[in-house]
Amino acid sequence: MAEIIKINDNTWRIEDDFVRFFLFCGSEKALLIDSGASTTNAREIAESLTDLPIILINTHADRDHVAGNAAFDEVYMSPNEEKNYQRSSISNKIIPVKEGDVIDLGDRPLKIIDIPGHTPGSIAILDEKNRVLVSGDTIQNGDIFMFGELRNIDDYIRSLEHMSEYDGTYDTIYPMHGSFPVTPDIIPKLIEGAKEVKAGTAKGMEVDMFGNKVNLYKFDYAGFFYIP
């Protein structure tokens, strides 16, 4: 059962076992950021927290982030994520978003940042007014999936390096997995770790993931599932 945790008067996080999602409220509308792994009632949860009209955005479309999407007629998402979203068999209208787009909830503008790599259409969401970055799965201290046809470690490294352009605009990172919250100083560590994994200089341990033999590269700040 999902656990609802109030962050402040206009922000909540919903813990859905191993994944989390968020509700951000402005003065005019509310934004549900992802919809969980098993919470098909994610919209009902959001409606229990606010009377504002609720819209939905996905940081990416892995199945553990879209459980409640079917309750919405439309979803904001990077168009580069459509192939991944098709795997969920959920049919609703995709409203495309890209780097630099702003979704204003009413006195709470949220800026889109493209961060492909974990998936082709992964995005981050910058709440500049509250100095918060919602990072999806890209920036976290858990174990990050970087194997399979949709994952690209080169793009992942470039995306993390791209985040330097936003240095100083946020103090706190809200990830969808791992500890909550994390701080921006994890980003250079993830860059270095991903580079070591790609170069083959990091030591991995073979594990089974969904029938795939992959290596888990475990650092003291995060881990990467990757097939060298």
Buried (B, 14 or more C-beta within 10 A) or exposed (E): EBEBEEBEEBBBBBBBEEBBBBBBBBEEBBBBBBBBBBBEBBBEBBBEBBEBEBBBBBBBBBEBBBBBBBBBEEBBBBBBBBBBBEEBEBEBEBBEBEEEBEBEBEEBBBBBBBBBBBBBBBBBBBBBEBEBBBBBBBBBBBBBBBBBEBBBBEBBBBBBEBBEEBEEBBEBBBBBBBEBBBEBEBBEBBBBBBBBBBEEEBEBEEEEBEEEEBBBBBBEBBBBBBBE
